[in-house]
Amino acid sequence: MGAIRLFLFLLVALCCCCGSAQAEKRVALVIGNSAYKSVPRLTNPANDATLVGSMFRKAGFDIVDVKLDLSVVDMRKALRDFGGKAREADVAVVYYAGHGIELDGNNYLIPTDAALETDTDVFDEAFPLDRVLFAIEPAKQLRLVILDACRDNPFAKTMKRTMAARAIGRGLAKVELTSPNTMIAFAAKAGSTASDGDSRNSPFAAALVERLPTPGLDLRKAFGFVRDDVLKTTGYKQEPYVYGSLGGDDVPLVAAKPIVAGPQANPDSELRRDYELALQLGTRDGWTAFLNRFPAGFYADLAKGQLNKIAAEETRSATADKARQAEEEKARLAAERANKAEQDKAAAAAKAAEDKRLAAEKAKQIEEAKAAAAEQRRKDAEAAVAKALADKQAAEKALAEKLATDRAAADLAAKQAAEKQASASAEQKVAAVAPSSTPPAMSPQETTKLVQSELRRVGCLTASADGDWNLASQRSLTLFNKYAGTKYDAKLATFDALDAIKARPGRVCPLVCDHGFKADGDACVKITCRAGYRINDDNECEKEQDKKPVATREDAKKRDTERKQTEAKPSKPQASGQLICGNAGCRPVKSGCRVEGGSSSGAGSVGYREVCP
């Protein structure tokens, strides 16, 4: 029996060690940037980060670091510290909610203290996505980055370009991953923006916490459900996207709960096994040893009852021996013809001994009944526990089957709804595209209006659809031919051209804005420069400079006229009051002096003089 118990102990210890070795270490870094200093505050990133961090904790992650409103210094420290934790982890996850930007095909995460006045500031004030991937690279089994950073970025609208060829995209750019077992999930696919939502959390974050913690659900399928949920919530305007690849095995964020086929091991199995061994022995020493090891609890109370039963048996045995000895003494005295007093005394002793024996027998029966009742209660309790475990397993199995059935039904319903919507959309497109043959009831002017309306829709015509196929309309069809690669006659508004324009789902001709305006989506918005800056000829804001006055042709002409008038003054000197004039010009007469004489001849004017006393 001891060898069997030793074998079972070693087997259990081995299983525990194996289970510990196979346990995964999972770590997560969650960042939510809302309180930006240079642009308006974002409402939901801090709320989303708190919600997602709670989801990771409930999912059993070993380390979950939630960081809110990080500056560039704090963000650098958070990534550096998390990189150290990822080196010892099997699974490493980074979730970021806030502003992001795409510059020349590279994605950057923006801290709260970034200003980004020029495009080159991105390299100093923001963090490249590659820095995040570098932090989680040491994880052994799975590396996951979740970016809820595809919002409409206000930095891109005010940022000054140092190079005209440098591209700043809308949303984030698609990524090409080279590391195995690495995934990056965008809240919206490359080149599009994500909604912040009208509630406390964004549609993307709400779908994440609903789908990712499902036990046993592969991440690829979980993000597929997230995509479907966000599309439905946003009216099919926002489509999440996942980049990267995993192996053939399922990779759930939360492992599936094992379904136990047989009865589960009772945590008191060793205690019960020792109790049954002591019960088989049935000795005082066996029960005493059991109580020394397990002095309290349900089985200890049962052991004490068994000891009471043994004590009653010992008492009964002792009284029985005394009664037997009294009977023998009575018989001996009777045989020896003892006197009546001695016989009476022996008879009384024998009766007393018999009474004690009967009492001991009765006490023994009572203790046996108590022990039997306690033993029955033990068996009933164990049976109830076993039944409860079996019922729980059956309920969990039924629940798992129901969840699987409900999920399959939901997937089927979603698929049917998507197919129905796709069919309806196709029917609408077919209905929207008119046949190439001209309907007999449609006039040329109506045809012209339809073509003009479609040209306005694709951005090739700015004038109104008035039914007049003028030069502006002809130029717009020529532009459509240029950018769509078609060759329709621009002099006529035909149904073939109408069919081709209708087949284009979005803008074809580029948006051209006047000086002082820039393209923003499908509209031209006025460029606003901050104080001290003006719009230059390249449609960019530059600092105003003080300008020196420039002499004009009119100023030169005026000065020349004044010079000629001065030279044309009469050569005859004049004495007029306090002035004396000559060829050199006029000057005031000195105080106390007078002008005398003077005459003029063909040779010039002479004789005027200033006389002073």
PLY file of the C-alpha trace (Angstrom):
ply
format ascii 1.0
element vertex 613
property float x
property float y
property float z
element edge 612
property int vertex1
property int vertex2
end_header
0.00 0.00 0.00
2.89 2.41 0.84
4.49 1.75 -2.55
1.22 2.54 -4.33
0.80 5.78 -2.41
4.40 6.79 -3.22
3.82 6.08 -6.92
0.64 8.17 -6.96
2.42 11.04 -5.19
5.25 11.05 -7.76
2.74 10.91 -10.63
0.83 13.92 -9.29
4.06 15.86 -8.73
5.21 15.09 -12.29
1.91 16.31 -13.74
2.14 19.53 -11.73
5.66 20.16 -12.96
4.66 19.56 -16.58
1.69 21.88 -16.22
3.91 24.63 -14.84
6.40 24.18 -17.68
3.71 24.51 -20.30
2.15 27.68 -18.82
2.57 30.72 -21.09
3.77 34.10 -19.83
1.74 36.90 -21.43
2.48 40.63 -21.12
0.66 43.69 -22.51
1.37 47.44 -22.83
-1.70 49.67 -23.25
-1.28 53.38 -24.20
-4.09 55.96 -24.51
-3.20 59.53 -25.59
-6.09 62.02 -25.28
-4.76 65.29 -23.79
-2.84 66.72 -26.79
-1.34 70.18 -26.21
-1.11 71.56 -29.78
-4.39 70.22 -31.19
-7.89 69.64 -29.74
-8.26 66.93 -27.09
-9.44 63.47 -28.16
-12.40 62.13 -26.17
-12.07 58.35 -26.19
-8.41 57.09 -26.27
-8.00 57.26 -22.47
-11.35 55.48 -21.98
-10.46 52.89 -24.63
-7.07 52.15 -23.03
-8.67 51.65 -19.61
-11.28 49.27 -21.08
-8.74 47.23 -23.09
-6.35 47.02 -20.11
-9.16 45.61 -17.96
-9.89 43.08 -20.71
-6.25 41.87 -20.69
-6.29 41.51 -16.89
-9.50 39.46 -16.96
-7.95 37.32 -19.70
-5.23 36.27 -17.22
-2.23 38.25 -18.56
0.73 38.15 -16.18
1.67 41.84 -16.68
-0.62 44.62 -17.94
0.86 48.15 -18.04
-1.76 50.88 -18.73
-0.24 54.29 -19.57
-2.30 57.44 -20.27
-1.37 60.77 -21.93
2.34 60.08 -22.48
4.83 62.76 -23.53
7.70 61.89 -25.84
9.97 61.17 -22.85
7.35 59.04 -21.05
6.55 57.12 -24.23
10.22 56.31 -24.83
10.58 55.04 -21.25
7.39 52.95 -21.46
8.57 51.20 -24.66
12.05 50.61 -23.23
10.70 49.08 -19.99
8.19 46.92 -21.85
10.93 45.62 -24.15
12.67 44.18 -21.08
9.47 42.42 -19.98
8.86 41.04 -23.49
12.25 39.26 -23.44
10.91 36.82 -20.83
7.41 36.44 -22.34
5.81 34.02 -24.76
3.10 36.49 -25.85
3.59 40.30 -26.06
0.80 42.71 -27.02
0.87 46.51 -27.51
-2.40 48.49 -27.81
-2.22 52.19 -28.79
-5.11 54.66 -29.01
-4.44 58.26 -30.07
-3.14 60.22 -33.07
-0.94 58.60 -35.71
0.54 59.91 -38.96
1.91 58.46 -42.21
4.94 60.17 -43.78
6.50 58.87 -46.99
4.92 55.44 -46.45
6.07 55.07 -42.81
3.73 55.13 -39.79
4.38 57.14 -36.60
2.65 57.35 -33.19
2.27 60.89 -31.82
2.91 61.74 -28.11
0.78 64.38 -26.38
3.47 67.11 -26.34
4.27 66.95 -30.09
3.88 70.19 -32.09
4.86 68.94 -35.60
5.12 72.41 -37.18
7.09 70.98 -40.12
7.25 67.57 -41.69
10.83 67.02 -40.44
9.63 67.42 -36.83
8.00 63.98 -37.16
11.41 62.30 -36.92
12.17 64.01 -33.58
8.75 64.29 -31.90
6.98 61.03 -32.91
7.72 57.30 -32.62
7.97 55.06 -35.70
5.91 51.89 -35.70
9.17 49.97 -36.17
10.20 51.10 -32.65
7.12 49.35 -31.23
7.85 46.19 -33.23
11.43 46.25 -31.94
10.14 46.34 -28.33
8.01 43.17 -28.71
10.39 41.27 -31.00
11.92 39.09 -28.20
8.52 37.41 -27.42
8.78 33.70 -28.22
5.34 32.72 -29.60
3.19 35.73 -30.56
3.78 39.45 -31.18
0.64 41.56 -31.59
0.23 45.34 -32.16
-3.26 46.89 -32.14
-3.49 50.49 -33.45
-6.59 52.58 -32.88
-4.69 55.54 -34.40
-6.35 56.02 -37.80
-8.32 59.10 -36.77
-8.53 62.26 -38.92
-5.17 63.87 -38.07
-5.18 67.68 -37.46
-1.37 67.84 -37.54
-1.29 67.01 -41.27
-3.47 70.04 -42.09
-1.21 72.63 -40.45
2.18 70.98 -41.00
4.56 72.89 -43.28
6.28 70.82 -45.98
10.02 71.29 -46.35
9.90 69.34 -49.63
7.02 69.52 -52.08
7.51 65.86 -53.04
7.14 64.60 -49.46
3.80 62.78 -49.06
1.64 62.93 -45.92
-1.15 60.37 -46.23
-4.67 60.18 -44.92
-4.81 57.62 -42.11
-1.97 55.08 -41.87
0.00 53.28 -44.57
-0.13 49.53 -45.09
2.78 47.55 -43.64
4.84 44.61 -44.85
5.99 42.36 -41.98
9.03 40.14 -42.22
9.04 38.70 -38.67
7.13 35.43 -38.22
4.18 35.11 -35.81
3.63 38.89 -35.85
0.31 40.65 -36.44
-0.66 44.34 -36.70
-4.35 45.29 -36.50
-5.53 48.71 -37.77
-8.82 50.28 -36.66
-9.30 51.25 -40.33
-7.58 49.93 -43.42
-4.66 51.82 -44.94
-5.50 55.22 -46.41
-8.78 55.63 -44.50
-9.74 57.16 -41.16
-11.47 55.68 -38.11
-14.39 57.05 -36.11
-13.95 58.10 -32.47
-17.61 57.16 -31.88
-20.48 58.93 -30.15
-20.31 56.86 -26.95
-17.70 56.45 -24.21
-15.59 54.08 -26.34
-14.72 53.89 -30.02
-16.47 51.22 -32.15
-13.12 49.44 -32.64
-12.29 49.23 -28.90
-15.82 48.07 -28.03
-15.58 45.26 -30.60
-12.11 44.23 -29.36
-13.20 43.65 -25.75
-16.25 41.75 -26.98
-14.44 39.34 -29.32
-10.78 38.85 -28.32
-11.33 37.26 -24.84
-13.52 34.43 -26.22
-11.89 31.21 -24.90
-10.31 29.11 -27.65
-11.17 31.58 -30.48
-8.30 31.96 -32.97
-7.05 35.57 -33.27
-7.55 35.66 -37.04
-11.21 34.70 -36.64
-11.61 37.04 -33.66
-10.38 40.01 -35.72
-12.74 38.90 -38.49
-15.64 39.23 -36.03
-14.25 42.63 -34.95
-14.28 43.75 -38.59
-17.90 42.68 -39.04
-18.97 44.42 -35.81
-17.27 47.72 -36.72
-18.68 47.70 -40.25
-22.21 47.28 -38.89
-21.72 49.90 -36.16
-20.36 52.55 -38.56
-22.80 51.91 -41.40
-20.08 50.19 -43.47
-17.91 53.35 -43.43
-15.01 51.96 -41.36
-13.31 48.65 -42.11
-10.60 47.36 -39.73
-7.69 45.54 -41.32
-5.04 43.04 -40.15
-1.50 42.66 -41.52
0.91 39.76 -40.93
0.54 35.99 -40.81
0.50 33.15 -38.28
1.07 29.41 -38.54
-1.51 26.68 -39.08
-2.34 26.15 -35.40
-5.07 28.17 -33.69
-3.68 31.10 -31.66
-6.31 32.22 -29.14
-5.79 35.15 -26.79
-7.50 33.10 -24.05
-7.03 29.31 -24.01
-10.12 27.12 -24.23
-11.36 25.56 -20.99
-10.63 21.80 -20.95
-13.70 19.55 -21.06
-13.23 16.81 -18.46
-14.72 13.53 -19.63
-14.61 11.66 -16.29
-15.15 12.78 -12.70
-12.74 15.46 -11.52
-10.19 14.75 -8.84
-11.39 15.56 -5.34
-9.01 17.97 -3.58
-9.52 15.85 -0.40
-8.60 12.59 -2.16
-5.45 12.00 -0.04
-7.35 12.79 3.17
-10.13 10.41 2.22
-7.66 7.70 1.23
-5.97 7.87 4.68
-9.39 7.83 6.37
-10.35 4.66 4.51
-7.04 3.03 5.46
-7.65 3.84 9.15
-11.21 2.53 8.78
-9.90 -0.78 7.44
-7.50 -1.06 10.39
-10.22 -0.16 12.92
-7.74 0.24 15.80
-7.23 2.97 18.36
-3.65 3.47 17.18
-4.76 3.90 13.53
-7.38 6.53 14.39
-4.98 8.30 16.76
-2.36 8.54 13.97
-5.00 9.89 11.57
-6.08 12.61 14.04
-2.48 13.56 14.69
-2.06 14.29 10.95
-5.54 15.75 10.32
-6.70 17.20 13.66
-9.71 19.15 12.31
-12.37 18.96 9.65
-15.16 16.67 8.53
-13.02 13.51 8.42
-11.48 14.35 11.81
-14.98 14.38 13.35
-15.66 10.98 11.75
-12.39 9.62 13.18
-13.34 10.85 16.66
-16.64 8.99 16.33
-14.76 5.83 15.44
-12.57 6.29 18.52
-15.72 6.63 20.67
-16.98 3.39 19.13
-13.72 1.61 20.03
-13.86 3.01 23.59
-17.43 1.71 23.98
-16.34 -1.69 22.75
-13.47 -1.74 25.22
-15.84 -0.78 28.06
-18.31 -3.45 27.02
-15.56 -6.06 26.88
-14.27 -5.11 30.35
-17.74 -5.24 31.95
-18.44 -8.55 30.26
-15.25 -9.98 31.76
-16.26 -8.74 35.20
-19.75 -10.24 34.86
-18.24 -13.54 33.80
-15.89 -13.52 36.76
-18.81 -12.73 39.13
-20.82 -15.67 37.76
-17.86 -17.94 38.17
-17.41 -16.73 41.75
-21.10 -17.34 42.46
-20.92 -20.85 41.08
-17.77 -21.56 43.07
-19.37 -20.48 46.28
-22.49 -22.49 45.60
-20.37 -25.49 44.90
-18.50 -25.07 48.12
-21.83 -24.80 50.00
-21.02 -21.36 51.28
-23.31 -19.70 53.70
-26.29 -17.76 52.46
-24.78 -14.31 53.19
-21.81 -14.97 51.02
-24.04 -16.36 48.28
-26.27 -13.32 48.44
-23.24 -11.09 48.26
-21.92 -12.98 45.26
-25.32 -12.91 43.63
-25.54 -9.15 44.14
-22.06 -8.73 42.69
-22.99 -10.90 39.74
-26.18 -8.88 39.18
-24.28 -5.60 39.37
-21.71 -6.90 36.91
-24.49 -8.02 34.54
-26.14 -4.62 34.75
-22.85 -2.97 33.87
-22.40 -5.39 30.98
-25.87 -4.62 29.68
-25.22 -0.88 30.01
-21.92 -1.23 28.20
-23.60 -3.30 25.49
-26.22 -0.62 25.11
-23.57 2.13 24.98
-21.70 0.14 22.39
-24.84 -0.16 20.25
-25.42 3.59 20.56
-21.85 4.41 19.47
-22.08 1.90 16.61
-25.31 3.55 15.48
-23.67 6.97 15.67
-20.64 5.75 13.73
-22.85 4.07 11.11
-24.94 7.23 10.74
-21.78 9.38 10.39
-20.36 6.97 7.83
-23.60 7.11 5.87
-23.54 10.89 5.96
-20.00 10.80 4.60
-21.00 8.56 1.71
-24.06 10.72 1.00
-21.91 13.89 1.01
-19.38 12.36 -1.37
-22.16 11.17 -3.64
-23.70 14.67 -3.60
-20.34 16.25 -4.47
-19.83 13.78 -7.31
-23.35 14.47 -8.60
-22.79 18.24 -8.39
-19.54 17.91 -10.34
-21.23 15.76 -12.96
-24.13 18.23 -13.24
-21.67 21.14 -13.57
-19.74 19.35 -16.31
-22.97 18.55 -18.14
-24.11 22.17 -17.83
-20.76 23.51 -19.09
-20.84 21.08 -22.00
-24.41 22.09 -22.86
-23.46 25.76 -22.60
-20.45 25.27 -24.85
-22.62 23.45 -27.40
-25.23 26.22 -27.20
-22.60 28.94 -27.66
-21.16 27.08 -30.63
-24.65 26.69 -32.11
-25.49 30.36 -31.49
-22.18 31.46 -32.97
-22.72 29.32 -36.06
-26.25 30.71 -36.42
-24.96 34.27 -36.00
-22.21 33.67 -38.57
-24.74 32.23 -40.99
-27.12 35.15 -40.44
-24.29 37.66 -40.92
-23.18 35.90 -44.07
-26.73 35.84 -45.45
-27.18 39.52 -44.57
-23.90 40.41 -46.28
-24.87 38.40 -49.36
-28.29 40.05 -49.37
-26.76 43.50 -49.07
-24.22 42.73 -51.79
-27.04 41.51 -54.03
-29.10 44.62 -53.32
-26.08 46.85 -53.99
-25.44 45.05 -57.28
-29.08 45.49 -58.26
-28.87 49.20 -57.43
-25.74 49.55 -59.56
-27.39 47.72 -62.45
-30.46 49.91 -62.08
-28.33 53.07 -61.87
-26.47 52.37 -65.13
-28.72 53.18 -68.04
-28.58 51.02 -71.20
-26.44 52.27 -74.05
-29.43 52.72 -76.32
-31.19 56.09 -76.03
-34.65 55.83 -74.42
-37.23 57.13 -76.89
-38.81 59.46 -74.29
-35.57 61.28 -73.26
-34.71 64.56 -75.01
-31.13 65.63 -75.90
-31.28 68.35 -73.24
-32.20 65.76 -70.56
-29.36 63.54 -71.76
-26.98 66.51 -71.51
-28.13 67.24 -67.93
-27.52 63.61 -66.92
-23.99 63.65 -68.38
-23.25 67.02 -66.71
-24.52 65.73 -63.33
-22.30 62.65 -63.53
-19.31 64.78 -64.57
-19.91 66.96 -61.48
-20.08 63.82 -59.31
-16.67 62.54 -60.47
-15.11 66.01 -60.03
-14.59 66.92 -63.70
-17.21 69.72 -63.97
-17.64 72.67 -61.61
-20.48 74.43 -63.44
-24.13 73.55 -62.86
-26.02 70.94 -64.90
-28.15 73.28 -67.07
-28.58 71.10 -70.16
-26.35 73.38 -72.30
-23.42 71.44 -73.76
-21.09 74.44 -73.88
-17.30 74.75 -73.96
-17.02 74.18 -70.17
-18.93 70.88 -70.51
-16.79 69.81 -73.45
-13.59 70.57 -71.49
-14.93 68.54 -68.54
-15.53 65.48 -70.78
-12.05 65.94 -72.22
-10.64 65.88 -68.66
-12.62 62.70 -67.93
-11.16 61.05 -71.06
-7.66 62.06 -69.90
-7.89 60.65 -66.36
-10.22 57.71 -67.07
-8.39 56.53 -70.19
-11.48 56.82 -72.46
-11.88 58.38 -75.92
-15.45 59.74 -76.12
-16.26 62.63 -78.48
-16.23 65.76 -76.29
-18.47 67.66 -78.71
-21.51 65.44 -77.92
-23.23 64.24 -74.73
-23.89 60.55 -75.52
-25.33 57.67 -73.55
-22.12 55.69 -74.03
-20.23 58.44 -72.22
-22.96 58.53 -69.55
-22.61 54.77 -68.96
-18.82 55.07 -68.61
-19.05 57.97 -66.14
-21.69 56.19 -64.02
-19.45 53.15 -63.77
-16.89 55.22 -61.82
-17.69 54.98 -58.06
-15.69 58.03 -56.92
-13.70 61.10 -58.03
-11.83 60.76 -61.33
-10.54 64.28 -62.06
-8.16 65.75 -59.47
-9.43 68.60 -57.32
-7.85 71.92 -58.38
-8.15 74.81 -55.91
-7.57 78.55 -56.37
-4.66 80.39 -54.79
-5.19 80.63 -51.05
-7.14 77.36 -50.92
-6.08 73.70 -50.58
-7.75 70.34 -51.23
-9.32 68.58 -48.22
-11.05 65.43 -49.38
-13.57 66.50 -52.02
-13.64 70.19 -51.07
-11.35 73.24 -51.22
-10.76 74.90 -47.86
-9.17 78.28 -47.25
-5.58 78.24 -46.04
-5.25 80.08 -42.73
-1.81 81.26 -41.64
-0.96 82.15 -38.06
-0.08 85.69 -36.98
3.03 87.05 -38.68
2.77 84.70 -41.68
1.30 85.14 -45.17
0.52 82.91 -48.15
3.27 82.94 -50.76
3.09 82.16 -54.49
3.57 78.41 -53.76
0.38 78.39 -51.64
2.41 77.94 -48.44
2.58 80.02 -45.25
5.81 82.00 -44.89
6.94 84.62 -42.39
6.29 88.24 -43.37
9.35 90.51 -43.83
9.67 94.34 -43.61
10.05 95.85 -47.14
12.06 98.99 -48.02
10.31 101.56 -50.24
11.23 101.19 -53.90
11.58 104.25 -56.08
9.06 104.29 -58.89
9.17 105.91 -62.35
6.61 108.51 -61.25
8.86 109.63 -58.35
11.83 110.07 -60.71
9.73 112.03 -63.19
8.50 114.38 -60.44
12.03 115.11 -59.21
13.19 115.88 -62.77
10.34 118.34 -63.24
11.20 120.17 -60.01
14.85 120.42 -61.07
13.95 121.94 -64.43
11.64 124.49 -62.81
14.46 125.59 -60.51
16.88 126.03 -63.43
14.26 128.08 -65.39
14.12 130.94 -62.77
15.04 134.41 -64.19
18.72 135.32 -64.14
17.92 138.93 -63.17
18.62 139.40 -59.49
15.78 140.74 -57.52
15.58 142.55 -54.26
12.28 141.82 -52.64
11.95 142.83 -49.02
14.19 140.63 -46.93
15.49 138.50 -49.86
18.26 139.15 -52.42
18.31 136.89 -55.48
20.93 136.16 -58.07
22.12 133.42 -60.39
23.14 131.36 -57.39
19.65 131.59 -55.98
18.00 133.69 -53.24
19.10 134.31 -49.68
17.81 136.49 -46.79
19.24 140.05 -46.43
21.38 140.38 -43.36
19.87 142.19 -40.41
20.38 146.02 -40.65
21.44 145.91 -44.35
19.68 147.13 -47.53
19.74 146.44 -51.28
20.81 149.26 -53.67
21.41 149.86 -57.39
21.10 147.32 -60.09
20.56 147.19 -63.87
20.23 144.57 -66.56
21.72 144.27 -70.05
22.14 141.66 -72.70
25.22 140.42 -70.96
23.37 139.76 -67.72
22.24 141.50 -64.57
24.65 143.70 -62.59
24.69 146.40 -59.94
22.55 144.89 -57.20
24.38 144.93 -53.93
23.80 144.58 -50.26
24.78 147.68 -48.30
25.42 147.34 -44.61
26.27 150.29 -42.25
0 1
1 2
2 3
3 4
4 5
5 6
6 7
7 8
8 9
9 10
10 11
11 12
12 13
13 14
14 15
15 16
16 17
17 18
18 19
19 20
20 21
21 22
22 23
23 24
24 25
25 26
26 27
27 28
28 29
29 30
30 31
31 32
32 33
33 34
34 35
35 36
36 37
37 38
38 39
39 40
40 41
41 42
42 43
43 44
44 45
45 46
46 47
47 48
48 49
49 50
50 51
51 52
52 53
53 54
54 55
55 56
56 57
57 58
58 59
59 60
60 61
61 62
62 63
63 64
64 65
65 66
66 67
67 68
68 69
69 70
70 71
71 72
72 73
73 74
74 75
75 76
76 77
77 78
78 79
79 80
80 81
81 82
82 83
83 84
84 85
85 86
86 87
87 88
88 89
89 90
90 91
91 92
92 93
93 94
94 95
95 96
96 97
97 98
98 99
99 100
100 101
101 102
102 103
103 104
104 105
105 106
106 107
107 108
108 109
109 110
110 111
111 112
112 113
113 114
114 115
115 116
116 117
117 118
118 119
119 120
120 121
121 122
122 123
123 124
124 125
125 126
126 127
127 128
128 129
129 130
130 131
131 132
132 133
133 134
134 135
135 136
136 137
137 138
138 139
139 140
140 141
141 142
142 143
143 144
144 145
145 146
146 147
147 148
148 149
149 150
150 151
151 152
152 153
153 154
154 155
155 156
156 157
157 158
158 159
159 160
160 161
161 162
162 163
163 164
164 165
165 166
166 167
167 168
168 169
169 170
170 171
171 172
172 173
173 174
174 175
175 176
176 177
177 178
178 179
179 180
180 181
181 182
182 183
183 184
184 185
185 186
186 187
187 188
188 189
189 190
190 191
191 192
192 193
193 194
194 195
195 196
196 197
197 198
198 199
199 200
200 201
201 202
202 203
203 204
204 205
205 206
206 207
207 208
208 209
209 210
210 211
211 212
212 213
213 214
214 215
215 216
216 217
217 218
218 219
219 220
220 221
221 222
222 223
223 224
224 225
225 226
226 227
227 228
228 229
229 230
230 231
231 232
232 233
233 234
234 235
235 236
236 237
237 238
238 239
239 240
240 241
241 242
242 243
243 244
244 245
245 246
246 247
247 248
248 249
249 250
250 251
251 252
252 253
253 254
254 255
255 256
256 257
257 258
258 259
259 260
260 261
261 262
262 263
263 264
264 265
265 266
266 267
267 268
268 269
269 270
270 271
271 272
272 273
273 274
274 275
275 276
276 277
277 278
278 279
279 280
280 281
281 282
282 283
283 284
284 285
285 286
286 287
287 288
288 289
289 290
290 291
291 292
292 293
293 294
294 295
295 296
296 297
297 298
298 299
299 300
300 301
301 302
302 303
303 304
304 305
305 306
306 307
307 308
308 309
309 310
310 311
311 312
312 313
313 314
314 315
315 316
316 317
317 318
318 319
319 320
320 321
321 322
322 323
323 324
324 325
325 326
326 327
327 328
328 329
329 330
330 331
331 332
332 333
333 334
334 335
335 336
336 337
337 338
338 339
339 340
340 341
341 342
342 343
343 344
344 345
345 346
346 347
347 348
348 349
349 350
350 351
351 352
352 353
353 354
354 355
355 356
356 357
357 358
358 359
359 360
360 361
361 362
362 363
363 364
364 365
365 366
366 367
367 368
368 369
369 370
370 371
371 372
372 373
373 374
374 375
375 376
376 377
377 378
378 379
379 380
380 381
381 382
382 383
383 384
384 385
385 386
386 387
387 388
388 389
389 390
390 391
391 392
392 393
393 394
394 395
395 396
396 397
397 398
398 399
399 400
400 401
401 402
402 403
403 404
404 405
405 406
406 407
407 408
408 409
409 410
410 411
411 412
412 413
413 414
414 415
415 416
416 417
417 418
418 419
419 420
420 421
421 422
422 423
423 424
424 425
425 426
426 427
427 428
428 429
429 430
430 431
431 432
432 433
433 434
434 435
435 436
436 437
437 438
438 439
439 440
440 441
441 442
442 443
443 444
444 445
445 446
446 447
447 448
448 449
449 450
450 451
451 452
452 453
453 454
454 455
455 456
456 457
457 458
458 459
459 460
460 461
461 462
462 463
463 464
464 465
465 466
466 467
467 468
468 469
469 470
470 471
471 472
472 473
473 474
474 475
475 476
476 477
477 478
478 479
479 480
480 481
481 482
482 483
483 484
484 485
485 486
486 487
487 488
488 489
489 490
490 491
491 492
492 493
493 494
494 495
495 496
496 497
497 498
498 499
499 500
500 501
501 502
502 503
503 504
504 505
505 506
506 507
507 508
508 509
509 510
510 511
511 512
512 513
513 514
514 515
515 516
516 517
517 518
518 519
519 520
520 521
521 522
522 523
523 524
524 525
525 526
526 527
527 528
528 529
529 530
530 531
531 532
532 533
533 534
534 535
535 536
536 537
537 538
538 539
539 540
540 541
541 542
542 543
543 544
544 545
545 546
546 547
547 548
548 549
549 550
550 551
551 552
552 553
553 554
554 555
555 556
556 557
557 558
558 559
559 560
560 561
561 562
562 563
563 564
564 565
565 566
566 567
567 568
568 569
569 570
570 571
571 572
572 573
573 574
574 575
575 576
576 577
577 578
578 579
579 580
580 581
581 582
582 583
583 584
584 585
585 586
586 587
587 588
588 589
589 590
590 591
591 592
592 593
593 594
594 595
595 596
596 597
597 598
598 599
599 600
600 601
601 602
602 603
603 604
604 605
605 606
606 607
607 608
608 609
609 610
610 611
611 612
